[in-house]
Amino acid sequence: MSTNDIPQSILNRYKKVSTPTVYTKLMELGYESVFMEGVHPINNERPLAGRARTLRFLPSRPDLRARVTIGENSPEYKAMALCGPGDVLVVDTGGMPYASIGGDIKFMQLQMQGAEGIVTDGAVRDVAGLTSYGLLVYARSRTPKAGPVDILPYEGNVAVQCGGALVLPGDVIVGDDAGIVVVPASVAEEVIGRAEEHEQVELFIKERVKEERCAPGRYYPVTEDTLKLYRASLDKAD
């Protein structure tokens, strides 16, 4: 599946599973560095699932400021112009957790584009305003500072890191109260199928434990024997 092919139907399915489950399924497939360390929900009113559109910041310097402070043609506005419904702007601050990436006026563009949210390993301003726009926000911190003090937008629609995780444009960004996990676009459909079955198996285990009044270790962690029992129960139900 290419970076532009993740349909909304798959994104909607990701909103119904937890990030720990998604992370577990990615690890089983050999994907590491997919969890964003230190990136927390700031206003998680609902689960987040969207396609990544990316923006990379660099440390502020006068000569760089002269190159990128070009009004509506600034790299940040070009990056936001690529965002639409179902998209998430992922912002790499280069390991500066308290540097501001912007606030409500700047991110009005995301609201107008119908984007899903913002994810950054930096800081955000004006959270109340961003929330009023309907944008979900995940960040390291909040701040009253303006961005150009520390960092400047440099380029969009490129590979970035965010919280130590690699993010390619088009990857699926999944978030809840546990944090953010990045699902490579190439395995997005396989991972959601595995995650959905895993959560159904966990419900099955809880029911068995309650019925048998046994220690969860009889069935958990999930083993091949547990999976066989679960799948057999589906056959009986049919």
N, C-alpha and C positions, 0 to 999 in steps of 0.2 A: 504494500500500500504506500503510495507516494505522499509527500508532505502536504499536498493540497487535497487529498482524497478522504480525510477523516470526516465522515458525515455526522450530522447532528444526532442521528439516531444512536450512534456509538457513544458520543459524548453524554447523552442522556443516561445511558446504561452505567457509565462511570460515576455518575452522581448518586447511584444507588448502592455503591460498594465503598468500603473504607480504605483509606490510604495504607494502613498496615497490611491488608489483604493484597492490595495491588503491589506493594513493595515485596511481599513474600513471593508472589508469582514471578516478578521480575528476577529476583535472586535465583529462583529455581531454573530460569532460562539463562543464567549466567551474566545478567546485567547488574553491574555495580555502579557506584557513584550516581545513583538516581534519586537520592533523598537530599533535599535542600537543608543543610544544617543551619540552625538558628533563624530560619524564616518562619514566622508565626502568623496565624490569622489575626488580623486587626479588627475586622468587623464581620466575622463569619456567620451571617444570618442563614446561609444555605451552603450546601456543598459546591465546590468549584470544579468544573471540568471544561477545558477549552483548548483550542489549538494555540501553540506558542507563536507569537510574533516578537521579535527580539530587538533590544536596544543596548548598546554598550557605552558606558561612560568611561572617561579617563580623568586622571588627576588634573585639577585646574592649573593653567599657566597662561600668562598674558598673550603669547603668540597663538596658542590654541584657541583662546577665547575669541580672538579676532577672526579666526577661520570659521567658527561654528555659530557665532552670534549673528545670524543672518535672517532674523525674523521667521516668517512662516516656512522658509526653506531650510531651517535648522534640522539637523539629523533626527531630533526627537519628534518633530512634527511629521517628517517623512515616514518615520517608523509607525507613528500612530495612524497615519493615513492608510496603512496596510491592514489595520485591524477592523474587523466587522463583527457581526453577530457570531457568537461561539468562539471568539478569539480572546486571548489573554496576552497583554503586554508584559514580557519578562525582561527585567532591567538588571544588568550586570554593573555593579558599582566598583568592581575591581578590589574587593576586600575592604571597603571603607564603610563599615556598618552604620555609622552615624551621619553619613553624608546624605543630603536631601536630593531626591530625584524630582521633586516638584510638588505642586498642590492643586487646589480645585480649579483655578483659572486655566492652567496649562492642560489639565486632564479633562477639561470640557470637551476637547476633541474626541476623546474616547467615548464619552457619553453620546455625542452626536453621531459617532460611527456605530453605536449599538454594541460596543465591546462588552465582554463579560467581566473583566477585572484587570488588576495589576499585581504582579509578583516581583519582589525585589529583595536583594540581600543588603539594601541600604535603608534609608529612612524616608518617610513620607510626611508631608504637611497636610493640614486641613482635612483630617479624616472625616469629620462630620459632613463636609461638603461632598467628598467623594462618595460617602455612603448615600447621601441624598440623590446622587446621580444613578444609584443602583449598581455601582461598581464594587465588586468584592476586592478586598485589599489584603495582601499577605506581605509582611516586611520584617526586617530586623527590629525596627523601632519607629517611633514618631519623633518629629522634630519641629521647632519653630524656625529653623535656619533656612536660608535660600541656598539652592544648589550650587551656583557658581563660586561660592566661597571655597568649596572643596573639590568638586568634580564638574565635568562638562560633558554633554552628550557628544558622542563621536561618530558612531555608525549604527545603522539598523539592518535588520534582515540578514544577520550573520550568526555563526555559531558563537555562543557565549557560555560562561559559567555563571551559575547563580547558587550561592550557598554551597559551593563545591560540587554541584551537579552540572553535567554537560546538558545544554539545551540547544537543539537544532530547530530552526524555523519549521513549524508543522508538527512538532512533537505534541503529545497530549499532556497537559498540565492538570494534575488531579490534587485537590486540596480539601481538607476538613480540619477539625480541631486538633488533629495529630500533626499537621504540617502539609508539606508539598512533596509529591512524588512526580518524577518525569517519566513518561512512557514513550519510548521511541516509536515514531509513526509506523515503522515497518512491522512492529509486533503488536500494535494497539488492539487489533481485533482478536488475536490469539489470547492476549493477556486478559481482556475483559471476559472472555468465555471461561477461562480458568478461574478468574476471581469470583465470578457468579457461582460456579459450581462449589468452590471452596466455602463460600458463605452459606450455601444451602447445606453442605456437609456439617458445618459447625452448628447450625440449627438442629440438624438430625442428632448430633452428639448430645446437645443439651437436653433434648427430649428423652434420649436413652438413659442419660445419667439420672434425670428426675424419676423416670419410670422404675429404674433398677436401684435407685438410691445408692449408687456406687461412686467411687472416686473417679473424677474425670480421666485419670490416667488409663482407665480401661480402654478408652477410645481415642484419647488425645495425648500428644499431637496426632494429626491425621496420618494414618498409615494406609498401605494398600489394602489391608484387611478391613479397615474402617470404610474405605471407598467401596469395597465389594459389598459390604453390608448396606451402605447407603443406596448404591445402584440397584441392589436386589429389592430394597423397599420401594423403589420407583416402579420396578417391574410388577410388584404385587399390586401397587396402586392402579396400574393400568389394567 
